[in-house]
Amino acid sequence: MLESEKLNLLKIARTPMPFGKYQGRMLVDLPEEYLLWFQRNDSFPKGELGRLMQIVLELKVEGLNALVKPLKR
């Protein structure tokens, strides 16, 4: 695994959602349905937050999000 991929997993585990219904919840803990809404509406936030949210969705769809949860503080 590349260093940047490891860093992304740490960010996903330790970055709180900055707005909306799930404000304050770590990105890894966002419901899959919530992330799918962003995907369906082509409305992921711009920049790093949107990119991390897309990675979280991919992990959830592939059933791999449990790998990230131990990285939470």
C-alpha positions in Angstrom: 0.0 0.0 0.0 1.3 3.4 -0.9 2.0 6.0 1.8 -0.7 8.3 0.3 -3.3 5.5 0.5 -2.4 4.9 4.2 -2.8 8.6 4.8 -6.2 8.6 3.1 -7.3 5.7 5.4 -6.2 7.6 8.5 -8.0 10.8 7.3 -11.2 8.8 6.6 -11.1 7.3 10.1 -10.3 10.6 11.9 -12.0 13.4 9.9 -15.4 14.6 11.1 -18.0 15.5 8.6 -18.0 19.3 8.6 -21.7 20.0 7.7 -25.1 18.5 7.2 -27.2 15.9 8.9 -24.2 13.9 10.0 -22.0 16.9 11.1 -19.3 15.7 13.5 -19.5 12.0 12.6 -16.3 10.5 11.3 -16.3 10.0 7.5 -15.9 6.2 7.9 -19.2 6.2 10.0 -21.3 8.0 7.4 -24.2 5.8 6.2 -23.8 4.3 2.7 -27.2 5.7 1.7 -26.0 9.2 2.5 -22.9 8.8 0.4 -25.0 7.2 -2.4 -27.2 10.3 -2.4 -24.1 12.5 -3.1 -23.1 10.1 -5.9 -26.6 10.0 -7.5 -26.8 13.8 -7.4 -23.2 14.3 -8.6 -22.8 16.6 -5.6 -19.8 15.4 -3.6 -18.0 18.4 -2.2 -15.1 19.8 -4.2 -11.6 19.1 -3.0 -10.2 16.7 -0.5 -13.5 16.2 1.4 -15.3 15.0 -1.7 -12.5 12.7 -2.7 -12.4 11.2 0.8 -16.2 10.7 0.8 -15.9 8.9 -2.5 -13.2 6.6 -1.1 -15.5 5.9 1.9 -18.3 4.9 -0.5 -16.0 2.6 -2.5 -14.9 0.9 0.8 -18.5 0.5 1.9 -19.7 -0.9 -1.4 -16.8 -3.4 -1.4 -17.4 -4.3 2.3 -14.0 -3.0 3.4 -15.0 -0.2 5.7 -14.4 -2.4 8.8 -10.7 -2.2 7.9 -10.7 1.5 8.6 -12.6 1.6 11.9 -9.6 0.4 14.0 -7.8 3.5 12.9 -10.2 5.8 14.7 -8.9 7.5 17.8 
